[in-house]
Amino acid sequence: MTAIASHRPTRRARRRPTPVATAALATLVVLVVACAIGPALLAADPVAIGDVLATRFVAPGGRDGTGTVHLLGTDAFGRDVLARVLVAGRLSLAVGLAGALASGVLGALLGALAGWRGGALDLAITAVADALLAIPRLVLLLVCAALWAPGIPTLVTVLALTGWMGVARLVRAEVLGLRRREYVQAALALGVPPARTLLRHVLPNALAPALVATSLGIGGAILLDRGLSYLGLGVQPPAPSWGNMIAGGREHLLIAPWIALAPGGAVVATVTAATLVGDWLEARLAGREAA
Amino acid sequence: MPFLARRLGAALLLVWLVCTLTFGLLHLAPGDAAVLLLPPEGDAATLARLRAQLGLDAPLGLQYLRWIGGLASGELGRSHATGRPVAALLAEALPVSLLLGLASLTLTVILGVAIGGVQARRAGRAADTAITVATTTVYAAPTFWLALAVVAAATSGAAALGLPPAWRLPAFGLRDPGVLDPAGAWRDVARHAVLPVLVLTATGAAAVARYARAALVDAARSDARRTALAKGVAPRAAWRRHVAPLARPGLVTLIALSLPGIVGGSVFVEGVFAWPGMGRLLLTAVAQRDTPVILGATLAYATAVIAANLVAELLLPLVDPRRRA
């Protein structure tokens, strides 16, 4: 019978982050701090190119022709891979976070509006969301990339414009359910303006799934930025991003795999940690045990 | 069946909306296929003639009407870049993506549900935690990065290990040009499919396992299972009769909604492994601003998405008695 009892963990037990969630959060903090202050501590310049022949393709931990040690080796132009991964991380983390937040906010707003107002507006927003979901994302991304010059603002706009539909669906469903609840009806009956009712009484209760979707979306945004860089539409060189580093390292995969493996490892670590934190949040809200 | 008729009508409307939206979006972007067909030293008169021949000089509304009119008579037009019929291009690329997609989706579902089930039976224990970290890591790895790693392992890795050539798997392409007899050709394609299917299955199974675990753990907390155990149903039977049926509708929806991915192809996996499927077709077409091909591929994909939504809606009552009206 203990097996049955153990299926309902206490409230306190559910609130406490699991060891995995703690480790994931710690990984994220370490990554952010390393990217923020790491480049300042390293002597190596992530962009400047020096004596190419003496410094290129140094294996991780090796010493180049001028006697400098490179922990993660050097790339085809003799630039320190570790310094580049850290500098690239600033951009990639910022783009991932901004892209997920922007699509989360846009999706929450449109979804709430559709669920609250109903009628023609709901129909229009739902139809556009369904249509955008049915267009291959690649087409959307490439059209946007062709319309605007590549750059960080474009990247974030594109991520938001092509990623809001999922959150909008979730929030719309929540708002539809909440609209009929007594406390919402009571607020309206007492004369609270509809806009205020939506903002103060409905949205806060509808945001939980959107929050989880957004936290899971950080990983998605980072992955998509990688994909776009691989297609040459992401962050433009010489500024390093994890994506364009992987794309650049591809040509030297067989003789110097660390050039592509190092930024790839950084992506995997970031996205895994962000996803595990999102999982924990989701499990907490659902009252489920997280792994 | 007025319900089905109404849903089909809505689906057709949505397909039309998608095509119109794509058409409009494509023409928002500056430049067209004609510019890319000529060398940089091409003169204005040649460019103008080429535009007129391709019908790109017509007003946007007329171009749209021509395309929709063609569609109504089952004509998808010809590729600007190669002059080949779009229908023929789709007919070549679709089977390649279907082969890759169906093989990997089948393995993905079997493997993903099995892993998720094993985890849910041990929810909260060390094995469950370890598997979650592992599946999340695979899920987090960019597909093209995983593909590149697999290519490196299959080529230089296999060479370093000293594997005999017969044991090595081909990393690129759909078939060897040298294999001519039909029986050998099938074996050859199968050998070429192993690595891309492996990559697609790994990422897909990781996602399905994550979902299946969550759905099964939720279902295991249900009152139905508690009651079954309390009245003495054997744990295994309780799992099979009371837990699995609760998790099934969500899984069926997830699988149905991943069907369109098969038609869309995987841009990155097809790119890395040089498979001439839908992903590659679309990527090339976009690079060449080949509007008829982009529209044709989008039409195929949108139809698949909307059909999958419909299939999910029709399948749900079969696995979820509560949905039977």
Chai-1 contact restraints between the chains, C-beta under 6 A:
chainA,res_idxA,chainB,res_idxB,connection_type,confidence,min_distance_angstrom,max_distance_angstrom,comment,restraint_id
A,I4,B,R226,contact,1.0,0.0,6.0,A-B,restraint_1
A,I4,B,L229,contact,1.0,0.0,6.0,A-B,restraint_2
A,H7,B,R221,contact,1.0,0.0,6.0,A-B,restraint_3
A,V20,B,T129,contact,1.0,0.0,6.0,A-B,restraint_4
A,D130,B,L14,contact,1.0,0.0,6.0,A-B,restraint_5
A,A131,B,L17,contact,1.0,0.0,6.0,A-B,restraint_6
A,A131,B,V18,contact,1.0,0.0,6.0,A-B,restraint_7
A,A131,B,L21,contact,1.0,0.0,6.0,A-B,restraint_8
A,A134,B,V18,contact,1.0,0.0,6.0,A-B,restraint_9
A,A134,B,A302,contact,1.0,0.0,6.0,A-B,restraint_10
A,A134,B,V305,contact,1.0,0.0,6.0,A-B,restraint_11
A,A134,B,I306,contact,1.0,0.0,6.0,A-B,restraint_12
A,I135,B,V18,contact,1.0,0.0,6.0,A-B,restraint_13
A,I135,B,T22,contact,1.0,0.0,6.0,A-B,restraint_14
A,I135,B,T298,contact,1.0,0.0,6.0,A-B,restraint_15
A,P136,B,G264,contact,1.0,0.0,6.0,A-B,restraint_16
A,P136,B,Y301,contact,1.0,0.0,6.0,A-B,restraint_17
A,L138,B,V267,contact,1.0,0.0,6.0,A-B,restraint_18
A,V139,B,T298,contact,1.0,0.0,6.0,A-B,restraint_19
A,L142,B,V286,contact,1.0,0.0,6.0,A-B,restraint_20
A,V143,B,L25,contact,1.0,0.0,6.0,A-B,restraint_21
A,V143,B,A29,contact,1.0,0.0,6.0,A-B,restraint_22
A,A146,B,A29,contact,1.0,0.0,6.0,A-B,restraint_23
A,L147,B,L28,contact,1.0,0.0,6.0,A-B,restraint_24
A,L147,B,A29,contact,1.0,0.0,6.0,A-B,restraint_25
A,L223,B,P142,contact,1.0,0.0,6.0,A-B,restraint_26
A,R226,B,P142,contact,1.0,0.0,6.0,A-B,restraint_27
A,Y230,B,F144,contact,1.0,0.0,6.0,A-B,restraint_28
A,I246,B,W145,contact,1.0,0.0,6.0,A-B,restraint_29
A,L253,B,A152,contact,1.0,0.0,6.0,A-B,restraint_30
A,L254,B,S156,contact,1.0,0.0,6.0,A-B,restraint_31
A,G264,B,W145,contact,1.0,0.0,6.0,A-B,restraint_32
A,V267,B,P142,contact,1.0,0.0,6.0,A-B,restraint_33
A,V268,B,A140,contact,1.0,0.0,6.0,A-B,restraint_34
A,V268,B,A141,contact,1.0,0.0,6.0,A-B,restraint_35
A,V271,B,A140,contact,1.0,0.0,6.0,A-B,restraint_36
A,T272,B,T136,contact,1.0,0.0,6.0,A-B,restraint_37
A,T272,B,T137,contact,1.0,0.0,6.0,A-B,restraint_38
A,T272,B,A140,contact,1.0,0.0,6.0,A-B,restraint_39
A,T275,B,T136,contact,1.0,0.0,6.0,A-B,restraint_40
A,T275,B,A140,contact,1.0,0.0,6.0,A-B,restraint_41
A,L276,B,T136,contact,1.0,0.0,6.0,A-B,restraint_42
A,R288,B,V217,contact,1.0,0.0,6.0,A-B,restraint_43
A,R288,B,D218,contact,1.0,0.0,6.0,A-B,restraint_44
A,E289,B,A123,contact,1.0,0.0,6.0,A-B,restraint_45
A,E289,B,G124,contact,1.0,0.0,6.0,A-B,restraint_46
A,A291,B,D128,contact,1.0,0.0,6.0,A-B,restraint_47
A,A291,B,T129,contact,1.0,0.0,6.0,A-B,restraint_48
A,A291,B,T132,contact,1.0,0.0,6.0,A-B,restraint_49
